Amino acid sequence: MSQRPRAGYRLMHVHAHPDDESSKGAASTARYVAEGVDVHVVTCTGGERGSILNPKMERPDILANITEVRRQEMERARDILGVTQDWLGFVDSGWPDGDPKPPLPEGCFALVPVEEAAERLVRLIREFRPHVVTTYDERGGYPHPDHIACHQVSVAAFEAAGDPDAFPDAGEPWQPAKLYYHHSFNRPRMEALHEAMLAHGLDSPWGERLKEWKPEPEWDARITTRVPCSDYFGVRDQALLAHATQIDPDGHWFAIPREVQADVWPTEDFELVVSHVDSPTPEDDLFAGIPAPQ
Ligand SMILES: [Zn+2]
């Protein structure tokens, strides 16, 4: 059907916690789903150690059942985005607060050997058989230990999934064509949004943050791929709001009007890291160069 030009393509996002799928790449996810792509999210941990970041949800009944509450939030978010999802089954490492940082809690995801976690992910890759896999860059996008572990495990699994000698008990080999890192939280974008807010005579939520964030042009130059997805910013916001314990509806996520965002930065941005197909960069599509599935 011409309305679903991407039927047959499969995209897998590997994320650290429930809510990451809605805060990173969610608008392009919604766009690809609308175009017929099957999108599968793998969530490495249950988010058991996430703090409650929305003052309205800071209630004893929610704190006592945080794991279950976050599962329900995730169910809502995946319905809104139109994705399927698996839990990789590891336990949130938590944000190590303090100076010096405290040791990571026993048994948490960031302490699991990469091989062990990669085998589980390889199994899911071989079952779902994605054409494209996304994960975080080597800094984790932000330096949460679970985000860095997510990067390491995803890269290892992307390489191993197509290798018949690797994890032979984890299914039939399948080599995804492309691996991407998320880069949407980049400084030029934040700066452009900040400037646009000031130009509209509005308060920018990013002034302080920008003062502390030194420009890193070489890092930003790693972006290869900008996917237009502003028609889906509303879906992205609804998915974020589904994670009610993690997202303050009055917070910085929603401070910038969607029309301003669509005007100033209508894309989500990625870095193509590995490609087994011919796909010259820059590009505007995660599936560029991948032949239409039969
Ligand atoms: Zn996270």
Residues whose N, C-alpha, C, O or C-beta is under 5 A from the ligand:
A	BS01	ZN	A16 H17 D20
